[in-house]
Amino acid sequence: MLGQLRSTKAVGRLVIDLPRTMRSPVGSSRDVILRNDDELIVPKFQQQVTVIGEVQSATSHLYSSDLSRDDYISLSGA
């Protein structure tokens, strides 16, 4: 099982505090190690709203100025 975990390719994303990471010394616990084919994408603005907590489906939704906070919570199955 451990061998399978090591050979499994990670899929998804990792959210980091980039300004704090950049201020940290190289080799610290905040250092982000990139491997071949990893990509670091920094969007100019957040395009999604992430809903977590006591909802049926913790997920992200594309931002729309027409939607309220409660709309995003409803979309996540509250």
C-alpha positions, 0 to 999 in steps of 0.5 A, spaced: 500 500 500 505 504 501 508 503 494 502 505 491 501 511 495 508 513 493 507 512 485 500 515 485 500 522 482 497 527 486 491 531 483 488 537 485 491 544 488 494 546 494 493 553 497 498 557 500 500 563 503 505 566 498 507 572 501 508 569 508 512 563 504 516 568 500 518 571 507 520 565 510 527 562 509 529 557 504 529 550 508 524 552 513 517 548 514 514 553 510 518 552 504 514 549 498 518 544 494 516 543 487 517 537 482 518 536 475 511 538 471 509 542 478 506 548 476 505 554 480 499 559 478 497 565 481 491 568 479 490 576 479 484 575 482 480 570 486 475 566 481 472 562 486 468 562 492 470 556 497 465 553 502 467 549 507 464 547 514 457 544 516 454 543 508 453 537 505 458 538 500 464 542 501 466 545 494 468 551 490 464 555 486 465 560 480 464 567 483 458 571 480 457 578 482 449 576 482 450 571 488 450 572 495 453 569 501 447 565 502 446 563 495 453 560 495 451 556 502 445 553 498 449 551 492 453 547 497 447 543 500 446 547 506 
